């Protein structure tokens, strides 16, 4: 399977790994900043904007495939990593924003006020005070985004035609024959699926000790 004539294991794993890691990093940065703003800053329309953003979570990816495809095509981003990363960031950010806002709601305001008295601005408070104490939430949102991006099938199917850019979800279709499957072909199919899920399982296992506390902290509304 690793040296399959149609699919090179290490290439498709690299594609998925690169896309998932970059997406996870961007989502963590964007949603932690937004969660801090919605939880600890007062500005006009913050609650309305937040509710509207959460309402977008009800929109399934399948319902926006046509405008998504034409937008990515207009900017010349089909068959590129960036063309996949942008939609993945957009579709993962809303759920992670909910977790970050709830988490920052649980941070005492006294910590932030003390930092402001010491002359810290908002960005410095986020970078020097809030993020260092948010390791469980960083791990939680990062790993969840990584796994969701790794398992995404519809967006790559829509935007990628270049086989050298295939992620594991598209590459696995080479082993899915709909007819005349021998026991050998079935065994190869399952071996391919197992090998392609190993990296995401490893990432999950490494970060498991932070996930439970991060999910619990982000799921409770203070």
ZAZA-50910 format. One record per residue: residue number from 0; residue in three letters; x, y, z of N, C-alpha, C in turn. Coordinates in steps of 0.001 Angstrom, whole numbers. Each point is the difference from the previous one (the first is absolute). Layout:
BEGIN
- num,residu,n_x,n_y,n_z,ca_x,ca_y,ca_z,c_x,c_y,c_z
- NUM,ALA,X,Y,Z,X,Y,Z,X,Y,Z
...
//
This chain:
BEGIN
- num,residu,n_x,n_y,n_z,ca_x,ca_y,ca_z,c_x,c_y,c_z
- 0,UNK,832,-1200,0,-832,1200,0,871,1257,0
- 1,UNK,1123,-40,768,868,1172,83,578,344,-1363
- 2,UNK,258,-1040,-817,568,228,-1333,-1019,-262,-1102
- 3,UNK,-1253,219,289,-1050,-178,-1000,266,895,-1206
- 4,UNK,-269,-525,-1197,315,751,-1220,-833,1268,-127
- 5,UNK,-1191,38,610,-865,1174,-91,141,929,1200
- 6,UNK,341,-554,1151,29,785,1231,1329,-215,713
- 7,UNK,692,1088,270,1209,-84,809,-359,395,1430
- 8,UNK,133,-947,905,-462,184,1374,565,1264,640
- 9,UNK,1311,170,-58,621,1112,703,-375,1348,-603
- 10,UNK,-267,28,-1296,-403,1255,-623,-1388,429,456
- 11,UNK,-958,-929,-19,-1363,379,387,-80,293,1498
- 12,UNK,784,-714,804,40,295,1431,594,1381,242
- 13,UNK,1064,344,-748,571,1346,132,-1023,1051,-380
- 14,UNK,-730,-208,-1096,-1014,970,-419,-1022,239,1105
- 15,UNK,-537,-1089,554,-995,133,1062,601,617,1254
- 16,UNK,1218,-422,343,641,507,1204,264,1497,-118
- 17,UNK,513,427,-1139,290,1423,-202,-1276,827,64
- 18,UNK,-1026,-423,-722,-1267,736,-27,-616,53,1400
- 19,UNK,13,-1118,709,-636,-71,1321,754,835,1029
- 20,UNK,1330,-53,-24,787,766,968,-150,1496,-230
- 21,UNK,119,437,-1247,-137,1430,-295,-1396,491,357
- 22,UNK,-1013,-781,-343,-1379,367,353,-162,111,1514
- 23,UNK,550,-963,735,-126,7,1460,674,1218,620
- 24,UNK,1192,340,-481,727,1162,545,-783,1287,-255
- 25,UNK,-497,163,-1218,-754,1212,-336,-1277,83,833
- 26,UNK,-703,-1109,133,-1247,-10,766,257,330,1462
- 27,UNK,1049,-560,589,313,279,1401,273,1485,204
- 28,UNK,786,594,-881,343,1426,137,-1237,880,-176
- 29,UNK,-761,-241,-1073,-1153,847,-302,-1079,-131,1069
- 30,UNK,-326,-1227,372,-1119,-205,928,371,391,1435
- 31,UNK,1253,-140,375,391,454,1338,-65,1521,95
- 32,UNK,405,681,-1054,-120,1461,-25,-1466,423,33
- 33,UNK,-820,-648,-823,-1424,343,-43,-689,-362,1311
- 34,UNK,355,-1151,577,-590,-393,1273,341,975,1112
- 35,UNK,1236,496,3,415,1016,974,-809,1276,-180
- 36,UNK,-192,407,-1254,-752,1230,-273,-1455,-128,453
- 37,UNK,-640,-1119,-329,-1412,-168,357,-196,-233,1499
- 38,UNK,1004,-573,673,-153,-313,1421,387,1166,905
- 39,UNK,1014,775,-384,562,972,933,-44,1450,-481
- 40,UNK,-442,243,-1207,-68,1370,-502,-1449,403,-211
- 41,UNK,-289,1238,277,-1349,514,-193,-14,919,-1223
- 42,UNK,-772,-363,-990,-138,854,-1179,-1407,-144,-559
- 43,UNK,-432,1013,-701,-1374,51,-508,-282,-1160,-950
- 44,UNK,-1069,-695,263,-431,-1083,-886,724,-1307,200
- 45,UNK,790,-131,1073,793,-1224,189,-895,-1233,121
- 46,UNK,-1079,129,765,-873,-1163,195,-713,-383,-1294
- 47,UNK,-443,1003,-754,-686,-285,-1267,954,-674,-980
- 48,UNK,1215,520,-99,993,-587,-906,305,-1439,407
- 49,UNK,151,-207,1301,319,-1345,487,-1122,-988,-307
- 50,UNK,-1234,406,211,-1144,-877,-280,-102,-300,-1491
- 51,UNK,241,1008,-830,-43,-210,-1452,1088,-976,-451
- 52,UNK,1181,121,598,1081,-921,-333,-356,-1430,386
- 53,UNK,-559,-164,1191,-391,-1338,428,-1126,-563,-864
- 54,UNK,-874,885,-480,-1087,-454,-870,548,-613,-1293
- 55,UNK,1167,459,-415,615,-541,-1223,411,-1461,167
- 56,UNK,110,-463,1251,340,-1403,232,-1081,-935,-527
- 57,UNK,-1221,536,-146,-1106,-827,-484,42,-194,-1511
- 58,UNK,894,710,-678,84,-93,-1459,928,-1157,-384
- 59,UNK,-500,-1044,-635,860,-1130,-386,901,362,-1170
- 60,UNK,1152,-637,-56,948,273,-1089,-631,-290,-1355
- 61,UNK,-792,-1055,-71,-581,-401,-1286,-883,1087,-608
- 62,UNK,-567,857,848,-913,1027,-510,729,1177,-645
- 63,UNK,1308,102,212,753,1134,-566,1084,-472,-960
- 64,UNK,-136,-1202,-523,1051,-532,-878,147,798,-1288
- 65,UNK,-1107,418,-576,83,743,-1264,672,1362,172
- 66,UNK,-482,864,904,701,1275,177,1435,-181,475
- 67,UNK,258,-1018,819,1368,-260,455,901,-340,-1174
- 68,UNK,-457,-879,-871,813,-403,-1151,292,1188,-918
- 69,UNK,-1033,782,-317,211,1123,-915,861,1096,623
- 70,UNK,-102,191,1305,849,997,668,1459,-428,-39
- 71,UNK,264,-1262,353,1379,-505,-18,548,16,-1430
- 72,UNK,-839,-359,-964,447,-15,-1397,292,1403,-499
- 73,UNK,-832,983,408,203,1387,-426,1354,531,460
- 74,UNK,423,-385,1191,1284,459,536,1161,-898,-417
- 75,UNK,-278,-975,-842,1064,-860,-515,615,-908,1041
- 76,UNK,-803,-461,948,533,-798,1111,-390,-1476,-72
- 77,UNK,-620,-419,-1101,-273,-1431,-143,1326,-743,-172
- 78,UNK,16,-1234,470,1213,-832,-47,1162,610,772
- 79,UNK,-297,732,1070,1049,556,855,-311,-322,1455
- 80,UNK,1052,-17,825,-209,-200,1429,-827,1140,595
- 81,UNK,304,1217,-421,-706,1166,542,-1488,-69,-306
- 82,UNK,-330,-487,-1185,-1405,-122,-379,-775,-936,901
- 83,UNK,668,-999,589,-659,-892,944,42,552,1423
- 84,UNK,1088,658,340,165,484,1372,-1026,1079,339
- 85,UNK,-253,927,-923,-925,1106,283,-1400,-507,364
- 86,UNK,-631,-875,-789,-1325,-507,417,47,-813,1284
- 87,UNK,1070,-773,205,103,-786,1229,81,900,1222
- 88,UNK,741,1101,-108,65,966,1099,-1386,580,266
- 89,UNK,-682,388,-1069,-1313,632,153,-1010,-940,662
- 90,UNK,6,-1273,-393,-1007,-920,517,344,-530,1394
- 91,UNK,1259,35,390,385,-473,1333,19,1113,1044
- 92,UNK,158,1241,-450,218,1107,940,-1200,253,909
- 93,UNK,-1206,-168,-505,-1179,362,784,-158,-872,1239
- 94,UNK,182,-1305,-167,-129,-900,1147,1103,274,1022
- 95,UNK,1212,259,-482,1111,270,913,-167,1359,693
- 96,UNK,-617,943,-682,-289,1296,622,-892,-178,1221
- 97,UNK,-996,-859,-110,-896,-274,1127,790,-524,1205
- 98,UNK,917,-917,-244,810,-557,1084,902,1057,628
- 99,UNK,639,818,-842,915,1023,521,-739,1059,811
- 100,UNK,-1157,426,-479,-741,1034,734,-425,-516,1376
- 101,UNK,-523,-1217,31,-404,-567,1287,1192,-174,932
- 102,UNK,1138,-365,-565,1199,-172,817,459,1336,586
- 103,UNK,55,1038,-828,452,1312,484,-1010,635,955
- 104,UNK,-1259,-372,-118,-994,481,968,327,-470,1414
- 105,UNK,697,-1127,88,368,-529,1304,1279,581,577
- 106,UNK,700,822,-765,1219,649,493,-406,1232,812
- 107,UNK,465,134,1237,-393,1153,835,382,1337,-644
- 108,UNK,-921,944,52,273,1330,-547,1124,705,760
- 109,UNK,217,-390,1257,1046,643,802,1378,-176,-630
- 110,UNK,229,-1145,-648,1294,-244,-643,223,995,-1128
- 111,UNK,-1038,223,-791,122,912,-1129,116,1441,473
- 112,UNK,-778,344,1011,77,1363,524,1376,291,591
- 113,UNK,577,-985,690,1343,180,557,1028,201,-1111
- 114,UNK,-169,-729,-1100,916,151,-1129,-138,1381,-638
- 115,UNK,-1228,502,-76,-212,1340,-568,627,1073,893
- 116,UNK,-93,-188,1309,623,949,928,1517,28,-209
- 117,UNK,568,-1167,-341,1438,-88,-241,403,507,-1382
- 118,UNK,-979,455,-777,304,603,-1292,-110,-926,-1192
- 119,UNK,-589,-1170,175,-149,-935,-1118,-1185,394,-876
- 120,UNK,201,-64,-1306,-1099,192,-928,-735,-1312,-220
- 121,UNK,-1067,56,-781,-839,-1190,-210,781,-1145,-651
- 122,UNK,800,314,-1029,738,-1053,-701,1054,-631,906
- 123,UNK,625,817,815,1014,-529,912,-633,-858,1094
- 124,UNK,-1172,388,470,-721,-813,990,-318,-1367,-594
- 125,UNK,-464,-1,-1245,-317,-1268,-675,1242,-870,-141
- 126,UNK,1113,600,-443,1197,-780,-299,795,-402,1238
- 127,UNK,89,897,985,884,-225,1144,-706,-575,1225
- 128,UNK,-1320,177,79,-712,-430,1207,-1006,-1109,-294
- 129,UNK,-883,234,-969,-1079,-957,-237,477,-1276,-697
- 130,UNK,805,128,-1047,425,-1195,-739,881,-934,833
- 131,UNK,934,509,816,797,-932,818,-816,-827,989
- 132,UNK,-1165,491,418,-826,-771,937,-1096,-788,-728
- 133,UNK,71,-21,-1326,-1059,-636,-801,487,-1242,-731
- 134,UNK,1016,-669,541,536,-1190,-667,-1066,-1064,-289
- 135,UNK,-889,-317,951,-1030,-1003,-314,-904,420,-1160
- 136,UNK,-342,1285,-59,-878,456,-1069,737,61,-1335
- 137,UNK,1271,369,24,795,-21,-1232,62,-1420,-555
- 138,UNK,264,-958,898,63,-1399,-429,-1350,-479,-513
- 139,UNK,-1062,360,694,-1336,-459,-384,-407,527,-1363
- 140,UNK,65,1310,-179,-419,577,-1287,949,-387,-1121
- 141,UNK,1287,-107,324,964,-401,-1024,-222,-1424,-472
- 142,UNK,-182,-915,947,-176,-1410,-371,-1347,-230,-685
- 143,UNK,-1059,604,519,-1310,-164,-648,29,527,-1434
- 144,UNK,609,1165,-196,103,550,-1354,850,-893,-875
- 145,UNK,1090,-503,546,874,-909,-758,-775,-1232,-463
- 146,UNK,-723,-625,920,-730,-1226,-333,-1122,286,-998
- 147,UNK,-737,1091,206,-1074,345,-937,567,271,-1395
- 148,UNK,1125,689,-60,622,309,-1297,544,-1268,-647
- 149,UNK,591,-859,807,547,-1263,-514,-1109,-858,-620
- 150,UNK,-1161,-6,623,-1100,-859,-449,-901,649,-1048
- 151,UNK,256,1255,-346,-864,699,-943,98,-627,-1396
- 152,UNK,-1150,-264,-569,-46,-622,-1334,-601,914,-1064
- 153,UNK,-1072,711,347,-742,761,-1001,818,1157,-589
- 154,UNK,703,751,856,748,1164,-494,1124,-419,-951
- 155,UNK,846,-993,350,1005,-442,-981,-631,-555,-1278
- 156,UNK,-1088,-725,137,-672,-549,-1181,-461,1117,-927
- 157,UNK,-417,1101,580,-516,1125,-763,1111,818,-660
- 158,UNK,1131,122,676,1004,991,-411,1293,-578,-564
- 159,UNK,225,-1309,153,1280,-576,-398,-181,-985,-1157
- 160,UNK,732,248,-1086,47,-928,-1133,1414,-534,-216
- 161,UNK,978,693,522,1398,-401,-130,294,-1132,985
- 162,UNK,320,-1185,-516,192,-1166,857,1179,165,959
- 163,UNK,967,846,-347,1139,220,892,-388,787,1243
- 164,UNK,-1187,626,-6,-480,761,1158,-1096,-747,767
- 165,UNK,-277,-1220,-373,-1055,-763,665,318,-200,1487
- 166,UNK,-976,253,877,137,-420,1402,-399,-1459,140
- 167,UNK,104,-538,1206,-266,-1424,193,-1447,-368,-319
- 168,UNK,-935,919,237,-1409,-334,-231,-296,-230,-1477
- 169,UNK,677,730,-875,-193,-221,-1439,835,-1173,-493
- 170,UNK,1200,-133,529,871,-1087,-443,-596,-1361,331
- 171,UNK,-742,-69,1084,-572,-1291,404,-1022,-514,-1004
- 172,UNK,-551,883,-826,-995,-443,-978,612,-887,-1080
- 173,UNK,1330,39,-155,643,-892,-961,-194,-1471,375
- 174,UNK,-260,-242,1279,-125,-1378,463,-1458,-443,111
- 175,UNK,-919,907,-386,-1426,-293,148,-587,-445,-1338
- 176,UNK,184,-1225,-361,-591,-534,-1213,-1427,-457,301
- 177,UNK,-914,363,-860,-1413,-312,255,-408,-1381,-514
- 178,UNK,867,-631,-777,-374,-1314,-519,1254,-865,-160
- 179,UNK,-220,-1290,-73,1074,-968,-223,1114,130,1030
- 180,UNK,-364,135,1260,1008,88,1048,379,-1391,485
- 181,UNK,1265,-302,-67,507,-1258,527,335,186,1486
- 182,UNK,121,-1088,754,415,134,1408,1315,757,147
- 183,UNK,889,-147,-967,1281,714,34,-198,1500,-112
- 184,UNK,-918,410,-874,-275,1425,-186,-664,593,1245
- 185,UNK,-891,-774,632,-648,467,1224,1031,180,1101
- 186,UNK,922,-952,111,1056,98,1009,871,1237,-250
- 187,UNK,307,261,-1260,806,1171,-342,-745,1288,329
- 188,UNK,-1297,-6,-239,-816,1175,298,18,331,1478
- 189,UNK,-193,-1002,844,-20,237,1441,1396,363,523
- 190,UNK,1015,-607,-575,1368,352,395,291,1462,-320
- 191,UNK,-472,466,-1152,203,1394,-389,-713,940,954
- 192,UNK,-1237,-338,343,-768,863,906,640,74,1381
- 193,UNK,494,-1126,478,656,-13,1315,1265,842,-25
- 194,UNK,824,-175,-1013,1250,758,-97,-261,1496,-93
- 195,UNK,-1080,381,-674,-285,1416,-198,-603,658,1239
- 196,UNK,-506,-802,927,-541,587,1234,1034,39,1126
- 197,UNK,1114,-693,-154,1003,-75,1068,504,1368,441
- 198,UNK,372,923,-918,517,1302,463,-982,777,868
- 199,UNK,-1276,32,-369,-968,745,800,-218,-661,1359
- 200,UNK,87,-1331,55,-127,-700,1284,1181,335,904
- 201,UNK,1197,60,-571,1192,341,777,-125,1404,589
- 202,UNK,-452,959,-824,-180,1370,482,-1000,36,1148
- 203,UNK,-1084,-751,-138,-1019,-29,1059,561,-591,1292
- 204,UNK,721,-1107,-106,522,-664,1187,1017,871,732
- 205,UNK,840,702,-747,1013,855,613,-648,1123,806
- 206,UNK,-1088,537,-510,-618,1177,630,-1186,-354,891
- 207,UNK,-232,-1279,223,-1202,-431,715,-93,578,1413
- 208,UNK,1140,148,678,-40,459,1388,-506,1437,122
- 209,UNK,131,788,-1088,-503,1373,25,-1427,102,-518
- 210,UNK,-426,-978,-785,-1293,108,-677,-1173,23,970
- 211,UNK,7,-889,975,-1149,-98,901,-201,1296,789
- 212,UNK,1089,531,558,-138,1237,772,-356,1170,-895
- 213,UNK,534,9,-1236,-301,1096,-926,-1447,0,-444
- 214,UNK,-513,-1175,-332,-1402,-96,-429,-932,363,1151
- 215,UNK,323,-474,1210,-843,321,1162,-5,1487,289
- 216,UNK,1172,625,-98,91,1443,280,-713,814,-1068
- 217,UNK,90,-429,-1248,-612,765,-1087,-1479,-246,-157
- 218,UNK,-496,-1069,585,-1415,-355,-179,-888,599,1080
- 219,UNK,602,461,1090,-787,539,1110,-109,1506,-116
- 220,UNK,-1218,479,-42,-227,1434,-86,38,606,1384
- 221,UNK,895,999,176,114,638,1311,-1006,1114,155
//
